Amino acid sequence: MARPPITDEELIARYGPHLNEAPPGGWNAGLTIDEVVNTHCCFCGQQCGIKLKVHDNEVVGFEPWYDFPFNEGKLCPKGVKRYLQGGHPDRLLHPMERDATAPGGFRQITWDQALDRVVSEIRRIQAQYGDDAFAMLSGVSLTNEKSYLVGKFARLALHTANLDYNGRFCMVSAGTGNKKALGVDRTRTHGATSPRRCGVGRRIERRRNISDHHQLHLAGPRPWRQVDRPGPKGGAARPHRGPLLARTPWH
């Protein structure tokens, strides 16, 4: 197992994490905004719409995208602060290679050197242990096109049969429980699958802390708005109380 070339305290002092809450140029920099780019928040699979403000090819702020149908301009705390990571002082802009003799335990190398090192190690390991010694792990935040390319890279470049995505880890237990209890493994959270459109008379949220971890699920055009309107109602089967229960007629 690889060991850090320097102590944890030295690694943090040189590479972070360091608290930095201000965007490039500060909060009140009086910058002239060159353009506002409509895009998606990339933090999770809900893909909320957001408008990013750009100055000199740097993202310096954001505006709510009220016309985007999924989140209607709303963002969770992660989405609000996401753009700050691009210009954070701790962000590494060059490949680094472990070197115990270098200051900080790492030395800067070129992208060509880094890619050559990765390719040579992949070939060495696969020559010893077989092609399936490697796996590709995709992510739920990728677009369909990017997910397709990840799969194609796994099959044609790595020649591996091992391909998965992060949702497998967090959803396999929930999917198994839902399948046994309700007969389906999961459902989308978008408005297109609201109880009213699906013809469902009642919706149940079981052991999901969505009021804390998916705040936008309780706002915007979501099924939980139905609890305040005539028609399908929702309820929760949860061991603790929270904001969700204030919106549901039964618990």
C-alpha positions as CSV (number, residue, x, y, z in Angstrom):
1,M,0.0,0.0,0.0
2,A,1.3,3.5,-0.9
3,R,2.3,5.7,2.0
4,P,2.2,9.5,2.0
5,P,5.7,10.9,1.3
6,I,5.2,13.5,4.1
7,T,3.0,13.8,7.2
8,D,-0.7,14.5,7.0
9,E,-0.2,17.9,8.6
10,E,2.4,18.8,5.9
11,L,0.1,17.6,3.1
12,I,-2.7,19.8,4.4
13,A,-0.5,22.8,4.9
14,R,0.8,22.6,1.3
15,Y,-2.2,21.2,-0.7
16,G,-5.3,21.8,1.6
17,P,-8.1,21.7,2.3
18,H,-8.1,25.4,3.2
19,L,-11.2,27.4,3.9
20,N,-11.8,29.9,1.1
21,E,-15.3,31.3,0.6
22,A,-14.7,34.2,-1.7
23,P,-14.9,33.8,-5.5
24,P,-12.1,35.1,-7.8
25,G,-11.9,38.8,-7.4
26,G,-14.0,38.9,-4.2
27,W,-17.7,39.2,-3.6
28,N,-18.0,42.9,-4.6
29,A,-15.4,43.1,-7.4
30,G,-17.6,45.2,-9.7
31,L,-16.6,43.0,-12.6
32,T,-18.2,43.4,-16.0
33,I,-19.9,40.1,-16.9
34,D,-18.9,39.0,-20.3
35,E,-21.6,36.3,-20.7
36,V,-24.1,34.3,-18.7
37,V,-24.0,30.6,-19.6
38,N,-27.0,28.3,-19.1
39,T,-25.9,25.0,-17.8
40,H,-26.5,22.3,-15.2
41,C,-25.2,21.8,-11.7
42,C,-22.9,18.7,-11.8
43,F,-23.0,17.7,-8.1
44,C,-25.7,15.0,-8.3
45,G,-28.1,13.2,-10.7
46,Q,-30.9,15.7,-10.4
47,Q,-29.1,18.1,-12.8
48,C,-30.6,21.4,-11.6
49,G,-30.4,24.3,-14.0
50,I,-28.1,27.2,-13.2
51,K,-26.8,30.3,-14.9
52,L,-23.0,30.9,-14.5
53,K,-21.6,34.4,-14.8
54,V,-18.3,34.6,-16.7
55,H,-15.5,37.2,-16.7
56,D,-12.2,36.7,-18.6
57,N,-13.1,33.0,-19.0
58,E,-13.4,32.7,-15.2
59,V,-16.7,31.7,-13.5
60,V,-17.2,34.5,-11.0
61,G,-20.8,34.0,-9.9
62,F,-24.2,32.6,-10.7
63,E,-27.8,33.6,-11.2
64,P,-31.0,31.4,-10.7
65,W,-32.5,29.9,-13.8
66,Y,-36.2,30.5,-13.1
67,D,-37.4,29.1,-16.4
68,F,-35.7,25.7,-15.9
69,P,-38.6,23.3,-15.2
70,F,-37.0,21.0,-12.7
71,N,-35.7,23.3,-10.0
72,E,-37.3,26.6,-11.0
73,G,-34.3,28.6,-10.0
74,K,-33.8,26.9,-6.6
75,L,-30.5,25.4,-5.6
76,C,-29.3,23.4,-2.6
77,P,-26.2,24.6,-0.6
78,K,-23.9,22.4,-2.7
79,G,-25.2,23.9,-6.0
80,V,-24.9,27.4,-4.7
81,K,-21.2,27.0,-3.8
82,R,-20.2,24.7,-6.7
83,Y,-18.8,27.4,-8.9
84,L,-16.3,28.4,-6.2
85,Q,-14.3,25.3,-6.7
86,G,-13.0,26.3,-10.1
87,G,-10.9,29.2,-8.8
88,H,-10.1,27.7,-5.4
89,P,-6.5,28.2,-4.3
90,D,-6.2,24.5,-3.4
91,R,-7.1,23.3,-6.9
92,L,-4.3,21.4,-8.7
93,L,-3.7,22.7,-12.2
94,H,-0.8,20.3,-13.2
95,P,-0.1,16.6,-12.8
96,M,1.9,15.7,-9.7
97,E,4.2,12.7,-9.3
98,R,5.3,11.3,-5.9
99,D,8.9,12.2,-5.2
100,A,10.2,11.9,-1.6
101,T,13.1,14.2,-2.4
102,A,10.9,17.0,-3.8
103,P,9.5,19.8,-1.5
104,G,6.0,18.7,-0.4
105,G,6.7,15.1,-1.4
106,F,5.5,15.6,-5.0
107,R,7.0,17.1,-8.2
108,Q,5.2,18.6,-11.1
109,I,5.3,16.7,-14.4
110,T,3.8,17.3,-17.9
111,W,0.5,15.9,-19.1
112,D,2.3,13.7,-21.6
113,Q,4.5,12.2,-18.8
114,A,1.4,11.6,-16.6
115,L,-0.5,9.9,-19.4
116,D,2.5,7.8,-20.4
117,R,2.8,6.7,-16.7
118,V,-0.9,5.7,-16.5
119,V,-0.8,3.8,-19.8
120,S,2.4,1.9,-18.9
121,E,1.0,0.9,-15.4
122,I,-2.3,-0.3,-16.9
123,R,-0.4,-2.4,-19.4
124,R,1.9,-3.8,-16.8
125,I,-0.9,-4.8,-14.4
126,Q,-3.1,-6.3,-17.2
127,A,-0.2,-8.3,-18.5
128,Q,0.2,-9.8,-15.1
129,Y,-3.4,-10.2,-13.9
130,G,-5.5,-10.0,-17.1
131,D,-7.7,-7.4,-18.8
132,D,-10.4,-7.6,-16.1
133,A,-8.0,-6.5,-13.4
134,F,-9.3,-3.0,-14.2
135,A,-12.8,-1.6,-14.0
136,M,-14.4,1.6,-15.1
137,L,-16.6,3.5,-12.6
138,S,-18.9,6.1,-14.2
139,G,-21.1,8.7,-12.5
140,V,-24.8,9.6,-12.4
141,S,-24.0,13.2,-13.2
142,L,-22.7,12.4,-16.7
143,T,-24.7,13.0,-19.8
144,N,-25.9,10.1,-21.9
145,E,-23.2,10.8,-24.5
146,K,-20.4,10.8,-21.9
147,S,-21.8,7.6,-20.3
148,Y,-21.7,6.0,-23.7
149,L,-18.0,7.0,-24.2
150,V,-17.1,5.6,-20.7
151,G,-18.6,2.3,-21.7
152,K,-16.9,2.3,-25.1
153,F,-13.5,3.1,-23.5
154,A,-14.0,0.2,-21.1
155,R,-14.8,-2.3,-23.8
156,L,-12.4,-1.1,-26.6
157,A,-9.5,0.5,-24.8
158,L,-9.3,-1.5,-21.5
159,H,-10.9,-4.7,-22.9
160,T,-12.6,-5.1,-19.5
161,A,-16.0,-6.5,-18.7
162,N,-16.1,-4.5,-15.4
163,L,-18.2,-1.4,-15.8
164,D,-20.4,0.2,-13.2
165,Y,-21.5,3.6,-11.9
166,N,-21.7,5.2,-8.5
167,G,-25.5,4.7,-8.1
168,R,-24.9,1.0,-7.7
169,F,-23.4,1.6,-4.3
170,C,-26.0,3.9,-2.9
171,M,-29.1,2.4,-4.6
172,V,-28.6,-1.3,-4.4
173,S,-30.0,-1.6,-0.9
174,A,-32.8,0.9,-1.5
175,G,-33.7,-0.9,-4.8
176,T,-33.8,-4.3,-3.1
177,G,-36.0,-3.0,-0.3
178,N,-38.4,-1.2,-2.7
179,K,-38.6,-4.3,-4.9
180,K,-39.6,-6.5,-2.0
181,A,-42.0,-4.0,-0.5
182,L,-43.6,-2.3,-3.5
183,G,-42.7,-4.5,-6.5
184,V,-40.6,-1.8,-8.2
185,D,-36.9,-1.0,-7.6
186,R,-37.1,2.8,-7.9
187,T,-38.8,5.7,-9.6
188,R,-37.6,9.0,-11.0
189,T,-37.9,12.1,-8.8
190,H,-38.8,14.4,-11.7
191,G,-42.2,15.9,-12.1
192,A,-42.9,13.6,-15.0
193,T,-43.5,10.8,-12.6
194,S,-45.7,12.6,-10.1
195,P,-48.6,10.6,-8.6
196,R,-51.1,12.7,-10.5
197,R,-49.6,11.9,-13.9
198,C,-49.0,8.3,-13.1
199,G,-52.6,7.8,-11.8
200,V,-51.3,6.8,-8.3
201,G,-53.6,7.5,-5.4
202,R,-51.0,7.6,-2.7
203,R,-47.2,8.0,-2.5
204,I,-45.0,6.7,0.3
205,E,-41.5,7.9,1.3
206,R,-39.8,5.2,3.4
207,R,-36.7,5.9,5.4
208,R,-35.4,8.6,3.0
209,N,-34.0,11.7,4.5
210,I,-34.8,13.8,1.4
211,S,-35.7,16.9,3.4
212,D,-32.0,17.1,4.5
213,H,-30.2,15.7,1.5
214,H,-32.5,16.5,-1.4
215,Q,-34.1,19.8,-0.4
216,L,-35.2,20.5,-4.0
217,H,-37.3,17.4,-3.9
218,L,-39.6,19.3,-1.6
219,A,-39.7,22.4,-3.7
220,G,-40.6,23.2,-7.3
221,P,-42.8,21.0,-9.4
222,R,-42.5,17.8,-7.3
223,P,-44.9,15.2,-6.1
224,W,-44.9,16.6,-2.6
225,R,-46.7,19.7,-3.8
226,Q,-49.6,17.3,-4.3
227,V,-50.1,17.1,-0.5
228,D,-51.5,20.7,-0.5
229,R,-53.8,20.1,-3.5
230,P,-56.8,17.9,-4.2
231,G,-55.9,14.5,-5.5
232,P,-53.1,12.0,-4.6
233,K,-51.6,12.4,-1.1
234,G,-48.3,11.4,0.2
235,G,-47.0,9.9,3.5
236,A,-43.8,9.0,5.2
237,A,-42.6,5.9,7.1
238,R,-39.6,7.2,8.9
239,P,-38.0,6.7,12.3
240,H,-37.4,10.4,12.9
241,R,-39.3,13.7,12.5
242,G,-38.2,16.4,10.0
243,P,-39.4,19.0,7.6
244,L,-40.8,16.3,5.4
245,L,-43.4,15.3,7.9
246,A,-44.8,18.8,8.1
247,R,-45.8,18.4,4.4
248,T,-47.5,14.9,4.7
249,P,-50.9,14.1,6.1
250,W,-49.9,10.8,7.7
251,H,-46.8,9.3,9.3
